[in-house]
Amino acid sequence: MWREGLITNFEYLTQLNKMAGRSFNDLMQYPVFPFILSDYSSQTLDITDSKVFRNLKKPMAVQEKKNEQHYVSTYNYLKEELQDVFNSISLNQEPYHYGSHYSNSGTVLHFLVRLPPFTQMFLSYQDKNFDIPDRTFHSLQTTWRLTSTDSTTDVKELIPEFFFLPEFLLNSE
């Protein structure tokens, strides 16, 4: 249906998340939507220019080629280390590229901190305190830069609310 244009991208991604067992009722299995754009600084976007779009063939952490070597090196290092360690104790631990996940409860609360009841959930998650202001979600441009280029530990994707609920971006309290 999606390929024929009978449902929107939003509907397609929502159904895909549902079939994957994701739910708005579980922060650890919350629906995931990808970053679509890569340009968050221009006043206007030229949608005929492919550079304004994210490369959906690549995970967030390797949107820039220069970052790929870091994750390949991490994987290879862990492969060697785990082989040495686990050969002696026979555990089946596999090497990995990324030490964090593209979606988890912290990611969801990071984005929805301004929207009740997620504000209270965020406070519970953070031992009844708001996070350091610089780490609180405040800019999609900053989030894109961190996840696509500047951070080797932040690989988050977006949540559906970015595409239908602009109120979550407002500080109403």
GROMACS elastic network, one bead per residue, 0.5 to 0.9 nm:
[ bonds ]
;  ai    aj funct       b0    kb
    1     4     6  0.52225   500
    1     5     6  0.63609   500
    1     6     6  0.51332   500
    1     7     6  0.61222   500
    1    12     6  0.85788   500
    2     5     6  0.50540   500
    2     6     6  0.56707   500
    2     7     6  0.51187   500
    2     8     6  0.67154   500
    2     9     6  0.72362   500
    2    11     6  0.84775   500
    2    12     6  0.62931   500
    3     6     6  0.75731   500
    3     7     6  0.83902   500
    4     7     6  0.80030   500
    5     8     6  0.68421   500
    5     9     6  0.88171   500
    7    10     6  0.80788   500
    7    11     6  0.60010   500
    7    12     6  0.65276   500
    8    11     6  0.51229   500
    8    12     6  0.61541   500
    8    13     6  0.86161   500
    9    13     6  0.60917   500
    9    14     6  0.84476   500
   10    13     6  0.52528   500
   10    14     6  0.60466   500
   10    15     6  0.86022   500
   10    33     6  0.86815   500
   10   160     6  0.82459   500
   10   163     6  0.78881   500
   11    14     6  0.50523   500
   11    15     6  0.61583   500
   11    16     6  0.85242   500
   12    15     6  0.52461   500
   12    16     6  0.61066   500
   12    17     6  0.86269   500
   13    17     6  0.60716   500
   13    18     6  0.84907   500
   13    31     6  0.86524   500
   13    32     6  0.81903   500
   13    33     6  0.69617   500
   13   160     6  0.89569   500
   14    17     6  0.51762   500
   14    18     6  0.61919   500
   14    19     6  0.87089   500
   14    31     6  0.73330   500
   14    32     6  0.85641   500
   14    33     6  0.84390   500
   14   160     6  0.81716   500
   15    19     6  0.61045   500
   15    20     6  0.84932   500
   16    19     6  0.51656   500
   16    20     6  0.62124   500
   16    21     6  0.88286   500
   16    22     6  0.87537   500
   17    20     6  0.50094   500
   17    21     6  0.64788   500
   17    22     6  0.52143   500
   17    23     6  0.75718   500
   17    30     6  0.84197   500
   17    31     6  0.55300   500
   17    32     6  0.69072   500
   17    33     6  0.86523   500
   18    21     6  0.51804   500
   18    22     6  0.52289   500
   18    23     6  0.65802   500
   18    31     6  0.76944   500
   19    22     6  0.73644   500
   21    29     6  0.72887   500
   21    31     6  0.88291   500
   22    25     6  0.85652   500
   22    26     6  0.75506   500
   22    28     6  0.85197   500
   22    30     6  0.53689   500
   22    31     6  0.52760   500
   22    32     6  0.81851   500
   23    26     6  0.56076   500
   23    27     6  0.78484   500
   23    28     6  0.88544   500
   23    29     6  0.59248   500
   23    30     6  0.51483   500
   23    31     6  0.59650   500
   24    27     6  0.69534   500
   24    29     6  0.77304   500
   24    30     6  0.53281   500
   24    31     6  0.65613   500
   25    29     6  0.81874   500
   25    30     6  0.73011   500
   26    29     6  0.52611   500
   26    30     6  0.56756   500
   26   105     6  0.82546   500
   27    31     6  0.86610   500
   27   103     6  0.88978   500
   27   104     6  0.65459   500
   27   106     6  0.82261   500
   27   107     6  0.88053   500
   27   108     6  0.66131   500
   27   109     6  0.82011   500
   28   103     6  0.74331   500
   28   106     6  0.85033   500
   28   108     6  0.84771   500
   29    32     6  0.85937   500
   29   103     6  0.78335   500
   29   104     6  0.70105   500
   29   105     6  0.79734   500
   30   103     6  0.74644   500
   30   104     6  0.73578   500
   30   105     6  0.77023   500
   30   108     6  0.73971   500
   30   159     6  0.78022   500
   31   103     6  0.84270   500
   31   158     6  0.88705   500
   31   159     6  0.63723   500
   31   160     6  0.67440   500
   32   102     6  0.83570   500
   32   103     6  0.68792   500
   32   157     6  0.66373   500
   32   158     6  0.60456   500
   32   159     6  0.51730   500
   32   160     6  0.66265   500
   33    36     6  0.87296   500
   33   157     6  0.64387   500
   33   158     6  0.50539   500
   33   159     6  0.52872   500
   33   160     6  0.57057   500
   33   162     6  0.86684   500
   33   163     6  0.89085   500
   34    54     6  0.89524   500
   34    56     6  0.80221   500
   34    60     6  0.87801   500
   34   157     6  0.53606   500
   34   158     6  0.55455   500
   34   159     6  0.78592   500
   34   160     6  0.89343   500
   35    38     6  0.76497   500
   35    53     6  0.86803   500
   35    54     6  0.67108   500
   35    56     6  0.84148   500
   35    60     6  0.81353   500
   35   144     6  0.80364   500
   35   157     6  0.60860   500
   35   158     6  0.59893   500
   36    52     6  0.87344   500
   36    53     6  0.58097   500
   36    54     6  0.52765   500
   36    55     6  0.81189   500
   36    56     6  0.77136   500
   37    40     6  0.73396   500
   37    51     6  0.86685   500
   37    52     6  0.56676   500
   37    54     6  0.50700   500
   37    55     6  0.87958   500
   37   144     6  0.89449   500
   38    51     6  0.72270   500
   38    52     6  0.51615   500
   38    53     6  0.50378   500
   38    55     6  0.84383   500
   38   141     6  0.86016   500
   38   144     6  0.71857   500
   38   145     6  0.87891   500
   38   148     6  0.87803   500
   39    42     6  0.65256   500
   39    45     6  0.78376   500
   39    51     6  0.77390   500
   39    53     6  0.70985   500
   39    54     6  0.84369   500
   39   141     6  0.77535   500
   39   144     6  0.87120   500
   40    43     6  0.85243   500
   40    52     6  0.85232   500
   40   140     6  0.69894   500
   40   142     6  0.86507   500
   40   144     6  0.78826   500
   41    44     6  0.87606   500
   41   141     6  0.67756   500
   42    45     6  0.64242   500
   45    48     6  0.86902   500
   45    49     6  0.83241   500
   45    52     6  0.70679   500
   46    49     6  0.55707   500
   46    50     6  0.86072   500
   46    52     6  0.73391   500
   47    50     6  0.70879   500
   47    51     6  0.88305   500
   47    52     6  0.69068   500
   47    53     6  0.80853   500
   48    51     6  0.88765   500
   48    52     6  0.85791   500
   49    52     6  0.60933   500
   49    53     6  0.79608   500
   50    53     6  0.55993   500
   50    54     6  0.83303   500
   50    55     6  0.89651   500
   51    54     6  0.75099   500
   51    55     6  0.88209   500
   53    56     6  0.85329   500
   54    57     6  0.87979   500
   54    58     6  0.86600   500
   54    60     6  0.85608   500
   54    63     6  0.73753   500
   55    58     6  0.58478   500
   55    59     6  0.82069   500
   55    60     6  0.85321   500
   55    63     6  0.65354   500
   56    59     6  0.71827   500
   56    60     6  0.84888   500
   56    63     6  0.87762   500
   58    61     6  0.80406   500
   58    62     6  0.62573   500
   58    63     6  0.61960   500
   59    62     6  0.57643   500
   59    63     6  0.67123   500
   59   102     6  0.89972   500
   59   148     6  0.85765   500
   59   155     6  0.79477   500
   60    63     6  0.55482   500
   60    64     6  0.88505   500
   60   102     6  0.83495   500
   60   144     6  0.86850   500
   60   147     6  0.60701   500
   60   148     6  0.51119   500
   60   149     6  0.84570   500
   60   154     6  0.88802   500
   60   155     6  0.57293   500
   60   156     6  0.72708   500
   60   157     6  0.73054   500
   61    64     6  0.77970   500
   61    67     6  0.70537   500
   61    68     6  0.78668   500
   61    71     6  0.85735   500
   61    98     6  0.84884   500
   61   146     6  0.88938   500
   61   147     6  0.59313   500
   61   149     6  0.67549   500
   61   150     6  0.89696   500
   61   151     6  0.79487   500
   61   152     6  0.70204   500
   61   153     6  0.84694   500
   61   154     6  0.76056   500
   61   155     6  0.54604   500
   61   156     6  0.86251   500
   62    65     6  0.61389   500
   62    66     6  0.77271   500
   62    67     6  0.53939   500
   62    68     6  0.54010   500
   62    71     6  0.84299   500
   62   147     6  0.89638   500
   62   148     6  0.64402   500
   62   149     6  0.75173   500
   63    66     6  0.87629   500
   63    67     6  0.76921   500
   63    68     6  0.84665   500
   63   147     6  0.89028   500
   63   148     6  0.54757   500
   63   149     6  0.71753   500
   64    67     6  0.57956   500
   64    68     6  0.74059   500
   64   148     6  0.70185   500
   64   149     6  0.65884   500
   65    68     6  0.55081   500
   65    69     6  0.79481   500
   66    69     6  0.65198   500
   66    70     6  0.80544   500
   66   149     6  0.88281   500
   67    70     6  0.55766   500
   67    71     6  0.70799   500
   67   148     6  0.87305   500
   67   149     6  0.71371   500
   67   152     6  0.82500   500
   68    71     6  0.54947   500
   68    72     6  0.62688   500
   68    73     6  0.86093   500
   69    72     6  0.50201   500
   69    73     6  0.59162   500
   69    74     6  0.84323   500
   70    73     6  0.51838   500
   70    74     6  0.61672   500
   70    75     6  0.86912   500
   70    97     6  0.88196   500
   70   152     6  0.80720   500
   71    75     6  0.61194   500
   71    76     6  0.85572   500
   71    96     6  0.85272   500
   71    97     6  0.51560   500
   71    98     6  0.69416   500
   71   152     6  0.82758   500
   72    75     6  0.51289   500
   72    76     6  0.61660   500
   72    77     6  0.85279   500
   72    97     6  0.66406   500
   73    76     6  0.51075   500
   73    77     6  0.59485   500
   73    78     6  0.84763   500
   73    97     6  0.84603   500
   74    77     6  0.51657   500
   74    78     6  0.61324   500
   74    79     6  0.84666   500
   74    95     6  0.84523   500
   74    96     6  0.75370   500
   74    97     6  0.61719   500
   74    98     6  0.82027   500
   75    78     6  0.52419   500
   75    79     6  0.60323   500
   75    80     6  0.87375   500
   75    95     6  0.56518   500
   75    96     6  0.52509   500
   75    97     6  0.50105   500
   75    98     6  0.82917   500
   76    80     6  0.63240   500
   76    81     6  0.86198   500
   76    95     6  0.76163   500
   76    96     6  0.86595   500
   76    97     6  0.87570   500
   77    80     6  0.53301   500
   77    81     6  0.61438   500
   77    82     6  0.84363   500
   77    95     6  0.83196   500
   78    82     6  0.56234   500
   78    83     6  0.80705   500
   78    94     6  0.82030   500
   78    95     6  0.51900   500
   78    96     6  0.72500   500
   78    97     6  0.89252   500
   79    82     6  0.53782   500
   79    83     6  0.60177   500
   79    84     6  0.86982   500
   79    94     6  0.72229   500
   79    95     6  0.50529   500
   79    96     6  0.81181   500
   80    83     6  0.52161   500
   80    84     6  0.63761   500
   80    85     6  0.87750   500
   80    95     6  0.86498   500
   81    84     6  0.52597   500
   81    85     6  0.61877   500
   81    86     6  0.83994   500
   81    95     6  0.88998   500
   82    85     6  0.50727   500
   82    86     6  0.55796   500
   82    87     6  0.78779   500
   82    92     6  0.89537   500
   82    93     6  0.69587   500
   82    94     6  0.74191   500
   82    95     6  0.71149   500
   83    86     6  0.54231   500
   83    87     6  0.56887   500
   83    88     6  0.86599   500
   83    93     6  0.86976   500
   83    94     6  0.88833   500
   84    87     6  0.55584   500
   84    88     6  0.70270   500
   85    88     6  0.57911   500
   85    89     6  0.69555   500
   85    90     6  0.84773   500
   85    91     6  0.87944   500
   86    90     6  0.50372   500
   86    91     6  0.53159   500
   86    92     6  0.71221   500
   86    93     6  0.74607   500
   87    90     6  0.52508   500
   87    91     6  0.75451   500
   88    91     6  0.86219   500
   96    99     6  0.71755   500
   98   101     6  0.72237   500
   98   152     6  0.81588   500
   98   153     6  0.73161   500
   98   155     6  0.79846   500
   99   152     6  0.87808   500
   99   153     6  0.66151   500
   99   154     6  0.89673   500
  100   103     6  0.86368   500
  100   153     6  0.63502   500
  100   154     6  0.70557   500
  100   155     6  0.69909   500
  100   156     6  0.85362   500
  101   104     6  0.67303   500
  101   154     6  0.82233   500
  101   155     6  0.66203   500
  101   156     6  0.68361   500
  102   107     6  0.80128   500
  102   154     6  0.78920   500
  102   155     6  0.51902   500
  102   157     6  0.54130   500
  102   158     6  0.85827   500
  103   106     6  0.79297   500
  103   107     6  0.57992   500
  103   108     6  0.72678   500
  103   155     6  0.83915   500
  103   156     6  0.58099   500
  103   157     6  0.64990   500
  103   158     6  0.81206   500
  103   159     6  0.85613   500
  104   107     6  0.53024   500
  104   108     6  0.64920   500
  104   109     6  0.87959   500
  104   156     6  0.86160   500
  105   108     6  0.51839   500
  105   109     6  0.61528   500
  105   110     6  0.84161   500
  105   125     6  0.89411   500
  106   109     6  0.51740   500
  106   110     6  0.58603   500
  106   111     6  0.86900   500
  106   122     6  0.80283   500
  106   125     6  0.78140   500
  107   111     6  0.64870   500
  107   112     6  0.87107   500
  107   156     6  0.68954   500
  107   157     6  0.84174   500
  107   158     6  0.85115   500
  107   159     6  0.86550   500
  108   111     6  0.54536   500
  108   112     6  0.61579   500
  108   113     6  0.83795   500
  108   118     6  0.87378   500
  108   158     6  0.84689   500
  108   159     6  0.69555   500
  109   113     6  0.54086   500
  109   114     6  0.89978   500
  109   118     6  0.62898   500
  109   119     6  0.76561   500
  109   121     6  0.72839   500
  109   122     6  0.55314   500
  109   125     6  0.84681   500
  110   113     6  0.56741   500
  110   122     6  0.74930   500
  110   135     6  0.88324   500
  110   136     6  0.67194   500
  110   137     6  0.60962   500
  111   114     6  0.78949   500
  111   115     6  0.89708   500
  111   136     6  0.83737   500
  111   137     6  0.60172   500
  111   138     6  0.88136   500
  111   158     6  0.84261   500
  111   159     6  0.78912   500
  111   161     6  0.89945   500
  111   168     6  0.78777   500
  111   169     6  0.81765   500
  112   115     6  0.54254   500
  112   116     6  0.81423   500
  112   117     6  0.89651   500
  112   118     6  0.59123   500
  112   119     6  0.71496   500
  112   122     6  0.83486   500
  112   137     6  0.86666   500
  112   161     6  0.85912   500
  112   168     6  0.59869   500
  112   169     6  0.78030   500
  113   116     6  0.76620   500
  113   117     6  0.86551   500
  113   118     6  0.56446   500
  113   120     6  0.81581   500
  113   121     6  0.82175   500
  113   122     6  0.60746   500
  113   123     6  0.85771   500
  113   136     6  0.82716   500
  113   137     6  0.80412   500
  113   168     6  0.79442   500
  113   169     6  0.89035   500
  114   117     6  0.88486   500
  114   118     6  0.72546   500
  114   119     6  0.57684   500
  114   167     6  0.86961   500
  114   168     6  0.59591   500
  114   169     6  0.67768   500
  114   170     6  0.65942   500
  114   171     6  0.57190   500
  114   172     6  0.74367   500
  114   173     6  0.80636   500
  115   118     6  0.55655   500
  115   119     6  0.58241   500
  115   167     6  0.76676   500
  115   168     6  0.52744   500
  115   169     6  0.80199   500
  115   170     6  0.80400   500
  115   171     6  0.80851   500
  115   172     6  0.82629   500
  116   119     6  0.51045   500
  116   120     6  0.68652   500
  116   121     6  0.85474   500
  116   168     6  0.89221   500
  117   120     6  0.56442   500
  117   121     6  0.66170   500
  117   122     6  0.88245   500
  118   122     6  0.59098   500
  118   123     6  0.84939   500
  119   122     6  0.50686   500
  119   123     6  0.62901   500
  119   124     6  0.87352   500
  120   123     6  0.50313   500
  120   124     6  0.62359   500
  120   125     6  0.85360   500
  120   128     6  0.82960   500
  121   124     6  0.50901   500
  121   125     6  0.61084   500
  121   126     6  0.86188   500
  122   126     6  0.61440   500
  122   127     6  0.87286   500
  122   128     6  0.80161   500
  122   129     6  0.84025   500
  122   130     6  0.76439   500
  123   126     6  0.50049   500
  123   127     6  0.61654   500
  123   129     6  0.53973   500
  123   130     6  0.60936   500
  123   131     6  0.85821   500
  124   127     6  0.53015   500
  124   128     6  0.51119   500
  124   129     6  0.77957   500
  125   128     6  0.72752   500
  125   129     6  0.85698   500
  126   129     6  0.54752   500
  126   130     6  0.65915   500
  126   131     6  0.69220   500
  127   130     6  0.84758   500
  130   133     6  0.78662   500
  130   136     6  0.81927   500
  131   134     6  0.82190   500
  131   135     6  0.65207   500
  131   136     6  0.61959   500
  132   135     6  0.54636   500
  132   136     6  0.65487   500
  133   136     6  0.51215   500
  133   137     6  0.83496   500
  133   138     6  0.87546   500
  134   137     6  0.79869   500
  134   138     6  0.82117   500
  135   138     6  0.83214   500
  137   140     6  0.79271   500
  137   142     6  0.86737   500
  137   143     6  0.76205   500
  138   141     6  0.89883   500
  138   142     6  0.78717   500
  138   143     6  0.83549   500
  138   169     6  0.82640   500
  139   142     6  0.52198   500
  139   143     6  0.62633   500
  139   144     6  0.85997   500
  140   144     6  0.59864   500
  140   145     6  0.84886   500
  141   144     6  0.51573   500
  141   145     6  0.61959   500
  141   146     6  0.86880   500
  142   145     6  0.50620   500
  142   146     6  0.61330   500
  142   147     6  0.85728   500
  143   146     6  0.52046   500
  143   147     6  0.60823   500
  143   148     6  0.83540   500
  143   156     6  0.86885   500
  144   147     6  0.53043   500
  144   148     6  0.57834   500
  144   149     6  0.79339   500
  145   148     6  0.53939   500
  145   149     6  0.54560   500
  145   150     6  0.60602   500
  145   151     6  0.81815   500
  146   149     6  0.56220   500
  146   151     6  0.50506   500
  146   152     6  0.83771   500
  146   154     6  0.66882   500
  146   155     6  0.82012   500
  147   150     6  0.67420   500
  147   151     6  0.60022   500
  147   152     6  0.78212   500
  147   153     6  0.80737   500
  147   154     6  0.51617   500
  147   156     6  0.63115   500
  147   157     6  0.81819   500
  148   151     6  0.74660   500
  148   152     6  0.88757   500
  148   154     6  0.84084   500
  148   155     6  0.73244   500
  149   152     6  0.78932   500
  150   154     6  0.87187   500
  151   154     6  0.55884   500
  151   155     6  0.79467   500
  152   155     6  0.75780   500
  158   161     6  0.83208   500
  158   162     6  0.71169   500
  159   162     6  0.61655   500
  159   163     6  0.82078   500
  160   163     6  0.56238   500
  160   164     6  0.69620   500
  160   165     6  0.82645   500
  161   164     6  0.52094   500
  161   166     6  0.71706   500
  161   167     6  0.89371   500
  161   168     6  0.74306   500
  162   165     6  0.62136   500
  162   166     6  0.66171   500
  162   168     6  0.82730   500
  162   169     6  0.87130   500
  163   166     6  0.76805   500
  165   168     6  0.62079   500
  165   169     6  0.83363   500
  166   169     6  0.57247   500
  166   170     6  0.75984   500
  167   170     6  0.54142   500
  167   171     6  0.85368   500
  167   172     6  0.86597   500
  168   171     6  0.79988   500
  170   173     6  0.88848   500
